[in-house]
């Protein structure tokens, strides 16, 4: 799923920022980097600052326009400060991560970052379905490009981990036996108890009624019922 999420850097002016952004991406499991009309293509400085993420820099897709980078995406989120002149659907970072993970199972999604000094243009922002704003300290809201990538990539990863945990819990959800399976168990239990002499055939009493009530209250899972059936089978085998 994380391979469906691409980070798009628009018109990056410093190659070192490309490397730092790649490093931020890789720490959160993101690998798809798109560069839109970079002032300079990745060089030695980009690889140096990428540290162990040089593979992401080396495999980055370089295109001429933002349209080229997002043409096959079903969801595009652009980073932006809140603006009164360009009202647009806004997400906070947590909502952004959750939305991207939710839709990444259907098609590629893009997280777009603008120029270091001026961000995205209004025209570029209008190509995005949503804008995301990092609620930094209003008295000092300066975030460099790699910091912004790291912050939003972290939220994407947290949403991804939450989705994986939910899937695992769903897969491990308790499975209970059907009524006819329980009935076969009760028949098996009564036969075994008669063979051991615990229940006297001529005077069965209400033992089975109480045992039914006990197991219905306990509500054994399928695997637990199979264990009980196995125990009964081993008892019968020992008796015979």
N, C-alpha and C positions, 0 to 999 in steps of 0.2 A: 504493500500500500504506500509506503514512504517513497517508493520509486516513482509514484504518480505525482508527487509534489515537486514542482520546480521553483527554484529561486531565480528571479529575473533581476539583473542589475542593469540599469539604464544609464548609458553615457558616462560610465565611471571614468574619472579623470586620473586617479592614482592606481597604478598596478598593484601596489602593496595592499590596498583595500580589497582587491579581488582575492588575493591570497588569504587575508584575514577573514573575509566572509566565507571562503571555502572551508577554513578551519572551523569556524563557528557552525557551519552546516554539518560537517562530518561528525562533530561531537554529539549531535542530535540525530544522527542517522540519515540525514538528507544528502543526496548525491547529485541531483539534477541541477546543474548551474547553467543559466543562459546569460550571455552578455550581449546587450543591445548597443551597437555602435560605440564601443569603448574608445576613449581618446587614444589609448595605446593598448595593444594586445598584451596578454600576460607575458611577463618576462622573468628574469632571474629573481627580481625582488618579489614578484608575486609568489613564486615557488618557495622562496625563503620564508616569507611570512605565513605561507600555508602550512609549514612544518610537515606533519604527517599526512596532510590532505592534498598533496601535490597531484594525486590521481584525479581529484575533482577539477582542479585547475586545468590539467592536461586534457580532460575529456569535456571541457566546457563547450557549449554550442554558441557560436558567435553569429549574430544576425544583424541586419541593418536597421530594422524597425521593431517597435514593440508589437505591432500587428503580427509580424513574422514569428515572434516568440510565443504568442498566446493563441494563434489561430485555431489550434485543435483543443483548446482548454474549455471545459464546461463551467469553470469558476475562476474568476480573476479578482484578487484582492490587492489593492494598491495602498502603500503606506503614505499617510498624509497627516498633517496637523489639522485639527478641526477648523473649518472655514465657514464663515457666514456668507461669503460671496458665492460659494459653490456647494450648496446643500446636497448631500449624497448619503445613501444608507451607510451608517457607521457601525463598526464592530470594535469591541475592545479586544486586546490580545487573546484572552481566554476564549471568547466567542469565535475569534478567527481560527484558532487551532482546532476547535471542535467542529466548525463548519467545514474546514478543509479536509479533515480526516473523514467526516461523514460522506463527503462527495467524492473523495479520491478513489473510492471503490467503483465508481461509475465511469470516470474519465479523468484525464490529467487536469490538475489545478495549479494555479500560479500565484506566487506571492511576489509582488513587484516593488522594487526599491528604486528611488530616484537618484538624482545627482547629489554628490556630497554637499554642494553649497546651495542648491536651489530646489532639490527634490524633483517631483514629477510636474510636468506642465498640466494646465487644465485640460488640454486635449488628451493627454495620456491618462489622466485620472478618469476621464469620461469613458475610456475603454474598459474600465474596471466595474465589476458588479457591485463591489463594496469597497469602502475605504476602512483602514484600520489605523487607530491612533494609539500610540504608547503613552499612557498617562504619567509622564515624567514630572518631576518637580517644576512647577510653573515658573519658579524663580531662577531655575537653571535647567532648562530642558534639552541641553545640547547632548545629542547622542551621535557618535560617529557611525559610519555605515556598518561596520562589523558588530558593534554593540546592538544595533537595531536588528540585524540578521539573527544574532544570538538570542535576543529576547523573544522574537516571534518563532524562531525554530524550536526553542524550548517549549513554548506553548503547544506547538504542533506535536512535539514528542509526548508531552504529558497527555494530550488528547488521544494519541495513538496507544499509549500504554493502558489508558483507561478502557479503550475499546477492546484491546486484547484481553484484559482481565474480565470484562463482561462476557466476551465470547467463551473464555475458559470456564467461567461459572455456569454458563448456559450448557456447555458440553458436559459438565460434571453434575448437572442437576439430577437429583435423586429420581430413579426409575422404580415405580412400584408395580408389583405383580397384578395381573388381572384377576377377576373374581374366580374364574375357572381354575387358574393356577393355585389359588388359595384352597379351593375345594379339594383339588388333588392332594395338596399337602395335608389337609385335615384327614382325608381318607387314609393316607400313608401313615400319619401319626397314630390314628386309632388302630390300624392293623398292627403296628409295631408294639404299641402298649398292650394289646391283647396277647401278642406273642411272648412278651416278657412277663405277663401275668399281672401287670399293673392294673389293667382293666379286666374284670371277670366278665366273660361273655354273657352269662346268665343274669348278672346283676351289674350292668354298666354304670348305673347311677347317672350323675350329672357332670362327671369328670370332663367329658368332651365339650359340654356347654361352657364350663368355666375356662377351659383351655382356648376355646374359640374367642371368648371374651378377652382373654389375656393377649392373644396374638392380634386381635383386631385393634386393641388399645395400643399395642406396641407398633403396629403397622410396619412389619419388616419390609425392607427394600428387596428388589429382585435378587441381588447378590446374596443378601442375608437369607432369603428363603431357600436359595440353592444350597447354601451351607447347611441349613437345617435338614433339607432333604438328603444331603450327603451323610449327615450324622445318622439319620434313620436308616438309610441303606446299609451303613457299616454295622449298625446294631443287628439288623436282620441277618446280615451275612455271618456275624459272629455266632448268633443263635443257631443258625442252620449248620 
